Amino acid sequence: MTAVAGEEVTVTFTNNAISSKHTWILVTPGSITRNGVAAPGIAASAENGYFKPGDPNVIAKTDLVNGKTSAMVTFIAPAAGTYQFVCAFPSHDRQMWGEFVVTN
């Protein structure tokens, strides 16, 4: 995934699973990684969509997405750099993650 710094970005996250739920969370760069956001999210429970409310390490996120449905999130691309995104559903953060590259 790529974007230009300062542009409006809309991510449409489609959950192709039949029954498993997923999230899409874009994480700030630095010492906090995808795991640093997913672990507190898991502790926050399904009631909060596996997202710790008010987490300052989150740039953008979808709600918890049921199987065979989609969710959209719109945000302004942050400064140039490489960011991680992750699914915070329990144990999904180990394999369900990627990079979001922002250029100038």
Phi and psi restraints in degrees (value plus and minus 20) as a CYANA .aco file:
   2 THR   PHI    -157.0  -117.0
   2 THR   PSI     137.3   177.3
   3 ALA   PHI    -177.5  -137.5
   3 ALA   PSI     148.8   188.8
   4 VAL   PHI    -124.6   -84.6
   4 VAL   PSI     115.0   155.0
   5 ALA   PHI     -71.9   -31.9
   5 ALA   PSI     113.6   153.6
   6 GLY   PHI      66.5   106.5
   6 GLY   PSI     -29.9    10.1
   7 GLU   PHI    -104.4   -64.4
   7 GLU   PSI     134.3   174.3
   8 GLU   PHI     -97.4   -57.4
   8 GLU   PSI     111.5   151.5
   9 VAL   PHI    -141.1  -101.1
   9 VAL   PSI     114.3   154.3
  10 THR   PHI    -138.9   -98.9
  10 THR   PSI     102.9   142.9
  11 VAL   PHI    -125.2   -85.2
  11 VAL   PSI     105.8   145.8
  12 THR   PHI    -124.5   -84.5
  12 THR   PSI      93.6   133.6
  13 PHE   PHI    -121.4   -81.4
  13 PHE   PSI      97.4   137.4
  14 THR   PHI    -127.9   -87.9
  14 THR   PSI     104.7   144.7
  15 ASN   PHI    -113.5   -73.5
  15 ASN   PSI      84.5   124.5
  16 ASN   PHI    -102.7   -62.7
  16 ASN   PSI     -24.4    15.6
  17 ALA   PHI     -87.1   -47.1
  17 ALA   PSI     135.9   175.9
  18 ILE   PHI     -99.3   -59.3
  18 ILE   PSI     -65.8   -25.8
  19 SER   PHI    -146.5  -106.5
  19 SER   PSI     -42.9    -2.9
  20 SER   PHI     -92.9   -52.9
  20 SER   PSI     121.2   161.2
  21 LYS   PHI    -115.5   -75.5
  21 LYS   PSI     133.4   173.4
  22 HIS   PHI    -163.7  -123.7
  22 HIS   PSI     143.5   183.5
  23 THR   PHI    -151.1  -111.1
  23 THR   PSI     144.7   184.7
  24 TRP   PHI    -150.8  -110.8
  24 TRP   PSI      97.9   137.9
  25 ILE   PHI    -149.8  -109.8
  25 ILE   PSI     105.7   145.7
  26 LEU   PHI    -114.9   -74.9
  26 LEU   PSI     106.8   146.8
  27 VAL   PHI    -125.5   -85.5
  27 VAL   PSI     123.2   163.2
  28 THR   PHI     -84.4   -44.4
  28 THR   PSI     132.1   172.1
  29 PRO   PHI     -99.3   -59.3
  29 PRO   PSI     148.2   188.2
  30 GLY   PHI      97.6   137.6
  30 GLY   PSI    -167.9  -127.9
  31 SER   PHI     -93.2   -53.2
  31 SER   PSI     -42.0    -2.0
  32 ILE   PHI    -106.4   -66.4
  32 ILE   PSI     103.4   143.4
  33 THR   PHI    -127.5   -87.5
  33 THR   PSI    -196.2  -156.2
  34 ARG   PHI     -74.6   -34.6
  34 ARG   PSI     -58.0   -18.0
  35 ASN   PHI     -88.1   -48.1
  35 ASN   PSI     -51.7   -11.7
  36 GLY   PHI     -90.2   -50.2
  36 GLY   PSI     -38.6     1.4
  37 VAL   PHI    -116.6   -76.6
  37 VAL   PSI     -58.3   -18.3
  38 ALA   PHI     -87.1   -47.1
  38 ALA   PSI     -62.1   -22.1
  39 ALA   PHI     -80.5   -40.5
  39 ALA   PSI     -69.7   -29.7
  40 PRO   PHI     -85.4   -45.4
  40 PRO   PSI     -49.8    -9.8
  41 GLY   PHI     -85.7   -45.7
  41 GLY   PSI     -62.3   -22.3
  42 ILE   PHI     -81.7   -41.7
  42 ILE   PSI     -60.7   -20.7
  43 ALA   PHI     -86.5   -46.5
  43 ALA   PSI     -45.2    -5.2
  44 ALA   PHI     -93.9   -53.9
  44 ALA   PSI     -38.4     1.6
  45 SER   PHI      63.8   103.8
  45 SER   PSI     148.5   188.5
  46 ALA   PHI     -83.6   -43.6
  46 ALA   PSI     -48.4    -8.4
  47 GLU   PHI     -75.9   -35.9
  47 GLU   PSI     -52.6   -12.6
  48 ASN   PHI    -123.3   -83.3
  48 ASN   PSI      -5.9    34.1
  49 GLY   PHI      49.4    89.4
  49 GLY   PSI       7.9    47.9
  50 TYR   PHI      36.2    76.2
  50 TYR   PSI      21.3    61.3
  51 PHE   PHI    -154.3  -114.3
  51 PHE   PSI     108.3   148.3
  52 LYS   PHI     -98.0   -58.0
  52 LYS   PSI      90.2   130.2
  53 PRO   PHI     -73.5   -33.5
  53 PRO   PSI     115.1   155.1
  54 GLY   PHI      58.3    98.3
  54 GLY   PSI     -10.4    29.6
  55 ASP   PHI     -80.2   -40.2
  55 ASP   PSI      96.1   136.1
  56 PRO   PHI     -92.1   -52.1
  56 PRO   PSI     -27.4    12.6
  57 ASN   PHI    -112.1   -72.1
  57 ASN   PSI     -12.5    27.5
  58 VAL   PHI    -129.7   -89.7
  58 VAL   PSI     105.9   145.9
  59 ILE   PHI    -107.5   -67.5
  59 ILE   PSI     -64.6   -24.6
  60 ALA   PHI    -175.1  -135.1
  60 ALA   PSI     136.1   176.1
  61 LYS   PHI    -179.4  -139.4
  61 LYS   PSI     136.4   176.4
  62 THR   PHI    -117.5   -77.5
  62 THR   PSI     145.3   185.3
  63 ASP   PHI     -92.9   -52.9
  63 ASP   PSI     154.9   194.9
  64 LEU   PHI     -84.3   -44.3
  64 LEU   PSI     106.4   146.4
  65 VAL   PHI    -126.8   -86.8
  65 VAL   PSI     100.7   140.7
  66 ASN   PHI     -89.9   -49.9
  66 ASN   PSI     142.4   182.4
  67 GLY   PHI     -79.0   -39.0
  67 GLY   PSI     122.7   162.7
  68 LYS   PHI      42.0    82.0
  68 LYS   PSI       7.3    47.3
  69 THR   PHI    -152.7  -112.7
  69 THR   PSI     153.5   193.5
  70 SER   PHI    -151.2  -111.2
  70 SER   PSI     141.2   181.2
  71 ALA   PHI    -162.1  -122.1
  71 ALA   PSI     129.8   169.8
  72 MET   PHI    -140.0  -100.0
  72 MET   PSI     129.7   169.7
  73 VAL   PHI    -159.1  -119.1
  73 VAL   PSI     115.7   155.7
  74 THR   PHI    -138.1   -98.1
  74 THR   PSI     115.6   155.6
  75 PHE   PHI    -175.0  -135.0
  75 PHE   PSI     148.6   188.6
  76 ILE   PHI    -112.9   -72.9
  76 ILE   PSI     107.5   147.5
  77 ALA   PHI     -78.5   -38.5
  77 ALA   PSI     111.5   151.5
  78 PRO   PHI     -92.7   -52.7
  78 PRO   PSI    -192.3  -152.3
  79 ALA   PHI     -77.9   -37.9
  79 ALA   PSI     136.3   176.3
  80 ALA   PHI     -74.1   -34.1
  80 ALA   PSI     118.9   158.9
  81 GLY   PHI     137.1   177.1
  81 GLY   PSI    -198.3  -158.3
  82 THR   PHI    -131.7   -91.7
  82 THR   PSI     105.2   145.2
  83 TYR   PHI    -137.4   -97.4
  83 TYR   PSI     135.4   175.4
  84 GLN   PHI    -123.0   -83.0
  84 GLN   PSI     126.5   166.5
  85 PHE   PHI    -142.6  -102.6
  85 PHE   PSI     137.5   177.5
  86 VAL   PHI    -174.3  -134.3
  86 VAL   PSI     134.6   174.6
  87 CYS   PHI    -114.6   -74.6
  87 CYS   PSI     104.2   144.2
  88 ALA   PHI    -114.1   -74.1
  88 ALA   PSI     -14.8    25.2
  89 PHE   PHI     -79.9   -39.9
  89 PHE   PSI     122.2   162.2
  90 PRO   PHI     -67.9   -27.9
  90 PRO   PSI     105.9   145.9
  91 SER   PHI      51.4    91.4
  91 SER   PSI     -24.7    15.3
  92 HIS   PHI     -93.3   -53.3
  92 HIS   PSI     -45.0    -5.0
  93 ASP   PHI     -82.6   -42.6
  93 ASP   PSI     -37.2     2.8
  94 ARG   PHI     -90.7   -50.7
  94 ARG   PSI     -52.6   -12.6
  95 GLN   PHI    -143.0  -103.0
  95 GLN   PSI     -41.8    -1.8
  96 MET   PHI    -121.5   -81.5
  96 MET   PSI      62.8   102.8
  97 TRP   PHI    -175.6  -135.6
  97 TRP   PSI     146.7   186.7
  98 GLY   PHI    -185.9  -145.9
  98 GLY   PSI    -191.1  -151.1
  99 GLU   PHI    -136.6   -96.6
  99 GLU   PSI     122.5   162.5
 100 PHE   PHI    -137.3   -97.3
 100 PHE   PSI      92.7   132.7
 101 VAL   PHI    -121.5   -81.5
 101 VAL   PSI     106.4   146.4
 102 VAL   PHI    -132.2   -92.2
 102 VAL   PSI     108.6   148.6
 103 THR   PHI    -131.0   -91.0
 103 THR   PSI     147.9   187.9
